[in-house]
Amino acid sequence: MEKFIELQEEIFTFFCQEKPVEATYLGIKGYDTTLGTFEHKDIEIFNQKRVEFLNKLAEIEPEKLALNMSIDYELLKNKLEGDLEFCLKSKPLYRNAVHYPEICMYGIYFLTLRNSLQPQEKTLAIVERLKQIPSALKAARENLMVGENIPEIWTKMGIETSEGGVAFLSHLIENELKTEIPEQLKSELKTSVYLATEAIKSYKVFLEKELLPRSTGNFALGKDLFDYLLKRNFHLPYDTEKILEIGWELFNETEHLLEETAKLIDPNKSWKQIISEINLDTLPHDKLLEFYREELNKLKQFLLEQNLITLPTGEFLDVIDTPEFERNKVPYAAYIPPPPFGRDKRGFFWVTPGDENRPGQNKYLGVMVAAHEGYPGHHLQYAVT
């Protein structure tokens, strides 16, 4: 049992070292000053480490472990096997142009959200990560240049994410950090922001001019790898055929319910006609944050008044604009939970600002999104656990 506990800690540390930005997201201290490494030799080392950990796990007899540890054993084993197979077969770091600017921006963004760091410690961590963005994107270019079967959609998304990253960094000091910056670090921070911005601009040009013309690949995993990941990463007893069967059952059931509900609303109209009319009732672009704050407060108060929930001390859901680098993937709203390994109980409800290039957010859908992401949805679940 002790051998497994030690190995478990070793593997967990490995996960944090490989993906330090995820460690920040989870609230694990000790990894906030690095973005991780993306050079080819390091990718190979990480995969070899997975093989070594799997060999060590094979030396342990899970049936002799306590029940909770035997579950941890299976989770770790499946995680290592799933990640290894995905890295070797799909080769995401050699094909996915979105990954790199996204990691760079999240590496900064998560630090701005967390209040567990003192201003000087936070600013130093942000500066260190900003300094690493040029080298991270240099490794990205080298990996993508030797990549094969690169999907056009991923490269286009990489261009959009890079553009959003430049916009995000342009107001990092004024908006995100506000008054938190120690005076002695302001100059170094400004320089680091400038160099990181130039690196992202250069990466965007590389994607547009060099990578996009040869991005003619397919993003689909293929049946074999998809089936493998269903079992390893998602612990499901289904294969692709069964998933498709379940999907069609739910589709047909939902369509039947829509037809029956439409008859109750207006027997002379189809459900599609009614939905089209409802979709016309949209929220003003400049009222989105206000709308979601009001709806979330109504939901929270209702649950409290009905004595349906008990909220932990310090729980709070902050409604804020979606950061620019994620707006191409979040058309309406999303949620960032409190860090599970931290004491902070604040969650963040993203609202993507509207503009003339996208349809307005539907009022009724907005109410459902507030309940789904906020109360009694994801935020309540994460804040309580």
C-alpha positions in Angstrom: 0.0 0.0 0.0 2.8 2.4 0.8 4.5 1.6 -2.5 1.3 2.6 -4.3 0.9 5.8 -2.3 4.4 6.9 -3.1 3.9 6.0 -6.8 0.6 7.9 -6.8 2.3 11.0 -5.5 5.1 10.6 -8.1 2.6 10.4 -11.0 0.6 13.3 -9.7 3.8 15.4 -9.6 4.6 14.3 -13.1 1.2 15.5 -14.3 1.8 18.9 -12.8 5.3 19.2 -14.2 4.0 18.3 -17.7 1.1 20.7 -17.5 1.8 23.4 -15.0 -1.0 25.7 -16.3 -3.5 23.0 -15.4 -1.8 22.9 -11.9 -2.5 26.6 -11.6 -6.1 26.0 -12.7 -6.5 23.3 -10.0 -5.0 25.5 -7.3 -1.9 23.5 -6.8 1.0 25.6 -5.6 4.6 25.4 -6.9 4.0 25.5 -10.7 2.8 29.1 -11.3 6.1 30.4 -12.8 6.3 28.1 -15.8 4.2 27.3 -18.9 5.7 23.9 -19.5 8.0 22.7 -22.2 7.0 21.9 -25.8 10.2 20.9 -27.5 10.3 17.6 -29.3 12.8 15.9 -27.0 10.7 16.8 -24.0 7.5 15.4 -25.6 9.4 12.1 -26.1 10.6 12.2 -22.4 7.0 12.7 -21.1 5.8 9.7 -23.2 8.6 7.6 -21.9 7.8 8.6 -18.4 4.2 7.3 -18.9 5.6 4.0 -20.0 7.8 3.8 -16.9 4.9 4.6 -14.7 2.7 1.9 -16.3 5.5 -0.6 -15.7 5.7 0.4 -12.1 1.9 0.1 -11.7 2.0 -3.4 -13.3 4.2 -4.4 -10.3 1.4 -3.6 -7.9 -1.5 -6.0 -7.3 -4.6 -3.8 -7.2 -6.8 -6.5 -5.6 -4.6 -6.2 -2.5 -5.3 -2.5 -2.2 -8.1 -0.9 -0.1 -11.2 -0.2 -2.2 -10.6 3.5 -2.6 -7.0 2.9 -3.6 -7.9 0.2 -6.1 -10.2 2.8 -7.7 -7.3 5.3 -7.8 -5.2 2.6 -9.3 -7.6 2.1 -12.2 -8.0 5.8 -12.8 -4.3 6.4 -12.9 -3.7 3.4 -15.2 -6.4 4.4 -17.6 -5.2 8.0 -17.6 -1.7 7.1 -18.4 -2.7 4.6 -21.1 -5.3 6.9 -22.6 -2.9 9.9 -22.7 0.0 7.8 -24.1 -2.2 6.3 -26.9 -3.6 9.7 -27.7 -0.2 11.3 -27.9 1.3 8.6 -30.1 -1.7 8.1 -32.5 -3.2 11.6 -32.7 0.1 13.6 -32.2 -1.8 16.8 -31.0 1.3 18.9 -30.4 2.4 18.4 -34.0 -1.1 19.1 -35.5 -3.1 21.4 -33.2 -2.2 25.1 -33.7 -4.8 26.2 -31.1 -3.0 24.5 -28.3 -0.1 26.8 -28.0 -1.6 30.3 -27.8 -4.4 28.9 -25.6 -1.9 27.5 -23.1 0.1 30.7 -23.1 -3.0 32.9 -22.5 -4.5 30.6 -19.9 -1.2 30.5 -18.1 -1.6 34.3 -17.6 -5.3 34.4 -17.2 -5.6 31.8 -14.4 -3.1 33.8 -12.4 -5.1 37.0 -12.7 -8.2 35.1 -11.3 -6.6 33.6 -8.2 -6.5 35.6 -5.1 -4.4 33.2 -3.2 -1.2 35.0 -4.3 0.1 38.2 -2.9 0.4 41.1 -5.5 4.2 40.8 -5.8 4.1 37.0 -6.0 1.3 37.1 -8.6 3.0 39.7 -10.8 6.4 37.9 -10.7 4.6 34.7 -11.8 2.9 36.5 -14.6 6.2 38.1 -15.7 7.9 34.7 -15.7 5.2 33.1 -17.8 5.1 36.1 -20.2 8.9 35.7 -20.7 8.4 32.1 -21.7 5.8 32.8 -24.4 8.3 33.5 -27.2 10.2 30.2 -26.7 6.9 28.3 -26.3 5.7 29.6 -29.7 9.1 28.9 -31.3 8.8 25.3 -30.2 5.2 25.3 -31.5 6.4 26.4 -35.0 9.0 23.7 -35.1 6.5 21.0 -34.1 3.8 22.1 -36.5 6.3 22.4 -39.4 7.0 18.6 -39.1 3.4 17.7 -38.4 1.2 15.8 -40.8 -2.6 15.6 -41.4 -3.1 19.1 -39.9 -6.8 20.1 -39.9 -7.7 23.4 -41.5 -10.2 24.2 -38.8 -7.6 23.9 -36.1 -5.2 26.2 -37.9 -8.0 28.8 -38.4 -8.9 28.5 -34.7 -5.3 29.0 -33.9 -5.3 32.2 -35.9 -8.4 33.5 -34.1 -7.1 32.5 -30.6 -3.8 34.3 -31.4 -5.7 37.4 -32.4 -7.7 37.2 -29.2 -4.5 36.7 -27.2 -3.1 40.0 -28.6 -6.3 41.8 -27.6 -6.2 40.2 -24.1 -2.6 41.2 -23.5 -3.3 44.8 -24.7 -5.3 45.5 -21.6 -3.7 43.0 -19.2 -2.1 45.7 -17.0 -5.0 48.2 -17.0 -7.9 45.8 -16.7 -6.9 42.4 -15.4 -4.3 43.4 -12.8 -5.7 46.9 -12.0 -4.0 48.2 -8.9 -2.2 44.9 -8.0 1.1 45.7 -9.7 4.0 46.6 -7.3 5.7 49.7 -8.5 9.1 48.1 -8.9 7.7 45.5 -11.3 5.8 47.7 -13.6 8.6 48.3 -16.1 9.5 44.6 -16.3 5.9 43.7 -16.7 5.4 46.1 -19.6 8.5 44.8 -21.4 7.4 41.2 -21.0 3.9 42.0 -22.3 5.3 43.7 -25.3 7.7 40.8 -26.2 5.0 38.2 -25.6 2.6 40.2 -27.8 5.1 40.4 -30.6 5.7 36.7 -30.4 2.0 35.9 -30.7 1.7 38.3 -33.7 4.6 36.5 -35.4 3.0 33.1 -34.6 -0.3 34.3 -36.2 1.5 35.3 -39.3 3.2 31.9 -39.4 -0.1 30.2 -39.2 -1.6 32.4 -41.9 1.2 32.3 -44.4 2.9 28.9 -43.8 0.7 26.5 -42.0 -2.7 27.2 -43.3 -1.9 26.5 -47.0 -0.9 22.9 -46.0 -3.6 22.4 -43.4 -5.6 19.8 -45.4 -5.9 17.1 -42.8 -8.8 15.5 -40.9 -9.4 16.1 -37.2 -11.4 12.9 -36.7 -9.7 10.4 -34.3 -10.9 7.3 -36.2 -13.0 4.5 -34.7 -10.2 2.5 -33.1 -8.7 5.4 -31.1 -12.1 6.8 -30.2 -13.3 3.4 -28.9 -10.0 3.1 -26.9 -10.4 6.6 -25.3 -14.1 5.8 -24.4 -12.9 3.0 -22.3 -9.7 4.5 -20.9 -10.4 8.2 -20.5 -14.1 8.1 -19.9 -14.4 4.6 -18.3 -17.5 3.7 -20.5 -18.5 0.2 -21.5 -19.7 1.5 -24.9 -18.1 1.7 -28.4 -18.9 4.2 -31.1 -21.8 2.2 -32.5 -23.5 2.1 -29.1 -22.9 5.8 -28.5 -24.5 6.6 -31.9 -27.4 4.3 -31.1 -28.0 6.1 -27.7 -27.6 9.4 -29.5 -30.3 8.6 -32.0 -32.7 7.4 -29.3 -32.3 10.6 -27.4 -32.7 12.7 -30.6 -35.9 11.0 -31.5 -37.2 11.1 -27.9 -36.4 14.9 -27.8 -38.0 15.6 -31.1 -41.2 13.8 -30.0 -41.3 15.9 -26.8 -40.8 19.0 -28.9 -43.7 18.1 -31.1 -46.0 17.4 -28.1 -45.0 20.6 -26.4 -45.6 22.6 -29.5 -49.2 21.4 -29.7 -49.8 22.7 -26.2 -48.4 26.1 -27.2 -50.0 26.5 -30.6 -51.6 23.5 -32.4 -51.3 25.3 -35.7 -47.5 25.7 -35.6 -44.7 23.2 -35.7 -42.0 23.2 -33.0 -39.5 24.6 -35.5 -41.8 27.6 -36.2 -42.2 28.2 -32.5 -38.5 28.0 -31.8 -37.8 30.4 -34.7 -40.2 32.9 -33.1 -38.7 32.5 -29.7 -35.2 33.0 -31.1 -36.2 36.5 -32.2 -36.5 37.6 -28.5 -32.9 38.4 -27.9 -31.1 40.4 -25.3 -29.5 43.8 -26.0 -25.7 43.4 -26.5 -25.0 46.1 -23.8 -27.3 44.4 -21.2 -25.8 40.9 -21.1 -23.8 41.1 -17.9 -26.7 42.8 -16.1 -29.2 40.2 -17.3 -27.1 37.2 -16.2 -26.3 38.8 -12.8 -30.0 39.3 -12.2 -31.0 35.8 -13.3 -28.3 34.2 -11.2 -29.3 36.2 -8.2 -32.9 35.2 -8.7 -32.0 31.5 -8.9 -29.7 31.7 -5.9 -32.3 33.4 -3.8 -35.0 31.0 -4.8 -32.9 28.0 -3.7 -32.1 29.6 -0.4 -35.6 30.7 0.3 -36.9 27.2 -0.4 -34.2 25.8 1.9 -32.9 23.6 -0.9 -29.2 24.4 -0.5 -26.6 25.4 2.0 -23.8 27.4 0.6 -20.2 27.3 1.9 -18.6 30.3 3.4 -16.9 32.5 0.8 -19.0 31.1 -2.1 -19.4 33.7 -4.9 -20.1 33.6 -8.6 -18.5 36.5 -10.5 -20.1 37.4 -13.8 -17.5 38.7 -16.2 -16.7 39.1 -19.9 -15.3 36.0 -21.6 -11.5 36.7 -22.3 -10.8 37.6 -25.9 -8.8 34.5 -26.6 -11.7 32.2 -25.9 -14.5 34.1 -27.6 -14.1 32.2 -30.9 -15.0 29.0 -29.0 -17.5 30.4 -26.5 -20.3 32.1 -28.4 -22.5 32.8 -25.4 -21.5 31.8 -21.9 -19.3 29.3 -20.0 -18.1 28.7 -16.4 -14.7 28.5 -14.6 -15.0 26.7 -11.3 -13.2 27.4 -8.0 -9.8 25.6 -7.8 -10.5 22.2 -6.2 -7.1 22.3 -4.4 -7.5 25.8 -3.2 -9.5 27.6 -0.5 -11.0 30.1 -2.9 -14.8 29.4 -3.4 -15.2 32.0 -6.2 -16.4 30.8 -9.5 -16.5 32.8 -12.8 -19.4 33.0 -15.1 -18.2 34.0 -18.6 -20.5 36.1 -20.8 -19.3 36.7 -24.4 -20.0 40.3 -25.4 -22.4 40.6 -28.3 -21.6 42.3 -31.6 -23.1 42.8 -35.0 -21.3 39.7 -36.4 -23.1 37.1 -34.2 -26.8 36.5 -33.4 -28.1 38.0 -30.2 -28.4 35.9 -27.1 -31.9 34.4 -26.6 -33.5 35.5 -23.4 -35.1 32.1 -22.6 -31.9 30.2 -23.4 -30.1 32.6 -21.2 -32.2 31.6 -18.2 -31.5 28.0 -18.8 -27.8 28.6 -19.2 -27.8 30.5 -15.9 -29.4 27.6 -14.1 -27.1 25.1 -15.9 -23.8 26.9 -15.2 -24.7 28.6 -12.0 -27.5 27.7 -9.5 -28.3 24.8 -9.0 -25.8 23.8 -11.7 -22.0 23.5 -12.0 -21.1 26.4 -9.8 -23.1 25.1 -6.9 -21.7 21.6 -7.4 -18.1 22.8 -7.5 -18.5 25.3 -4.6 -19.9 22.6 -2.3 -17.5 19.8 -3.1 
